Amino acid sequence: MSTMDSIKLNDGTTIPSLGYGLGTVHFLSQEKDVSDATLMALQQGYFHLDCAEMYMNEAGVGAGIRAAGIPRDKLFVTTKIVGTKDQDVDAALSSSLSKLGLDYIDLYLVHMPVCAGSPEGLQKIWAQMEAAKTAGKARSIGVSNFEQDDLEIILKTATIPPSINQVEFHPYLQHAELLKFHRQHNIATAAYSALSAITAARPGPVDTAFSELSQKYSVTENDIALRWVLDQGIIVITTSKSAQRLQSYLEHLSKFKLTPDEVQQICELGAQKHYQGPGLGTRLLPTPSPFPLCFTQC
């Protein structure tokens, strides 16, 4: 896989298949730290950046973009609105654009459905998202951490369907029915926490398969975990503070693909265990929440 590989969304926009996430690992980091991480990722060839209003780091991402000096048309920038019931999407997007130093966002997501408060609130937020796309402030619009019932709510009134749903996705959280719904409605899937089976949920039934496949392909187990997601046509948002590790992903992932049987083997082994991280994907956030912006606005 090269940095130019991409997936076409339902609105005709193309999105790079591998992105660098400035999410929880950079939450409430100093602006310079976020700027340095952004610059590092861009220098390694990660031109797809994923950040969010909720993480309060858009200014740092913007500083990193400016420091890199990469032409705007080579970048793909995603950010997210919290999606509270009383939020003004246009005002929130204008604020994000100002912090990022950009004229438009490539992909603008509703970060989580629960803060909308009601189906009507969710539909109201989505109508404003459609207006942002029509105005050209966001090239594509989508959602994050939505389940099928959430998607059904906005599709009842939508004139522009979501282009993508970004969810926690790894062998122990495969969302089989949700992915089926995505395919039926031509909604792309993006994955965060793709390495959870290695970093957070060990020991587990995929451990031996990951080890054996890493030896077969002469790559790391992290590479196997990311390749398994990519080989299902799913966009991966990953992160690291190591330039060497980021570069190794680009190098290794371009050299191999898993066979369909190997992808299926990991699917079947992963289905034997359930693990879901303690973050936004749980729908009900932990108390005290690491994301106070949501609760101060919800």
CORFENQUI-V555784 format. One record per residue. PSI is psi in whole degrees, -180 to 180 (NA if undefined). D_CENTER is the distance of its C-alpha to the mean C-alpha in Angstrom with 1 decimal. Layout:
# CORFENQUI-V555784
PSI,D_CENTER
PSI,D_CENTER
This chain:
# CORFENQUI-V555784
138,18.4
170,18.6
-13,16.3
-12,17.6
141,16.4
169,14.3
137,13.8
128,15.6
172,14.3
-11,16.9
7,18.0
-11,18.8
147,16.1
141,14.8
132,11.4
141,11.5
-20,10.5
125,9.6
159,7.8
122,8.8
131,7.0
62,9.7
-128,9.0
-32,11.7
-23,13.5
10,14.3
127,14.9
20,18.4
158,19.0
147,21.8
-40,21.0
-38,22.6
-42,20.5
-42,17.2
-44,19.1
-41,20.3
-42,16.9
-46,15.6
-43,18.9
-47,18.8
-44,15.5
-40,16.9
-26,20.2
-6,18.9
13,17.5
94,13.8
-2,14.0
111,10.3
140,9.3
116,6.5
-170,8.6
148,10.1
-44,13.6
-31,13.7
-4,13.3
40,16.3
14,15.5
-35,15.2
-40,18.8
-40,18.3
-44,15.5
-41,18.1
-40,20.8
-38,19.1
-45,18.7
-39,22.3
-33,23.5
-31,22.0
27,23.9
135,21.7
141,22.5
-37,20.2
-8,20.2
-10,18.7
150,15.6
110,12.4
125,11.1
134,8.4
174,9.4
144,9.9
143,13.3
-47,14.2
39,16.0
163,19.4
-26,22.4
8,24.3
142,21.7
108,22.7
-42,19.7
-42,21.7
-42,22.7
-42,19.3
-41,17.9
-39,21.1
-44,20.6
-42,17.2
-41,18.7
-45,21.6
-39,19.8
-18,17.7
34,20.9
159,19.7
-20,21.3
160,18.4
137,14.6
-40,13.2
123,10.5
124,11.1
146,9.4
118,11.5
-38,9.9
142,12.1
-27,15.2
-31,17.8
-12,18.6
-21,19.9
-28,22.9
164,24.0
-40,23.5
-37,25.3
-39,23.2
-42,20.0
-35,21.8
-45,23.0
-44,19.6
-37,18.5
-38,21.8
-34,21.1
-41,17.7
-39,19.8
-37,22.3
-39,19.9
-44,19.1
-35,22.8
-10,23.7
4,21.5
-24,19.6
123,16.3
-39,16.4
153,13.9
147,12.9
-160,10.7
170,9.6
141,7.5
26,9.4
140,12.1
175,14.8
-41,17.3
-33,19.8
-44,17.5
-41,16.7
-35,20.4
-49,21.3
-28,19.7
-22,20.8
-32,24.4
-5,24.7
140,22.0
-20,23.5
117,20.2
156,17.8
141,14.0
-21,12.6
151,9.4
119,8.2
121,4.8
161,6.8
128,8.3
125,9.9
177,12.8
-27,16.5
6,17.4
83,15.0
-13,15.1
48,15.1
-48,17.9
-37,19.1
-43,15.8
-35,14.9
-43,18.5
-43,18.2
-48,15.2
-39,17.6
-31,20.5
13,18.9
43,17.3
123,13.7
157,11.1
134,8.8
145,5.3
132,5.5
164,5.1
36,8.8
-19,10.0
10,13.1
-33,14.3
-23,17.3
-43,18.5
-23,17.7
-20,18.2
21,19.9
148,22.8
160,25.4
170,24.3
-16,25.4
-4,23.1
-49,24.4
-42,27.4
-44,25.6
-43,23.0
-47,26.1
-41,28.1
-34,25.6
-36,24.8
-41,28.6
-44,29.0
1,26.6
47,27.4
180,23.8
165,22.1
-32,20.8
-42,17.3
-41,17.7
-44,18.7
-42,15.8
-40,13.3
-36,15.9
-39,16.1
-49,12.6
-37,13.1
-6,16.6
11,15.5
25,13.9
137,10.3
140,7.7
128,6.8
112,4.9
173,8.2
157,10.6
152,14.3
4,17.3
117,19.3
-38,19.8
-42,21.7
-42,19.0
-43,16.5
-37,19.3
-34,20.3
-48,17.0
-41,17.6
-49,21.2
-41,21.1
-17,18.4
-9,20.6
-13,23.6
161,23.0
148,21.6
150,22.2
159,24.8
-37,24.2
-37,26.4
-40,24.4
-45,21.1
-37,23.2
-45,24.8
-39,21.6
-47,20.6
-41,24.1
-42,24.2
-31,20.9
-12,22.2
-9,24.9
147,22.9
131,20.5
133,18.2
129,15.6
160,14.5
43,16.2
-143,13.4
-29,11.9
-15,11.6
-11,15.4
-43,15.9
110,18.9
152,18.1
159,20.4
124,23.5
146,23.7
141,20.1
-1,18.2
72,16.8
-24,20.2
-39,19.1
-46,18.1
-24,21.5
-21,23.5
-26,22.3
NA,22.1
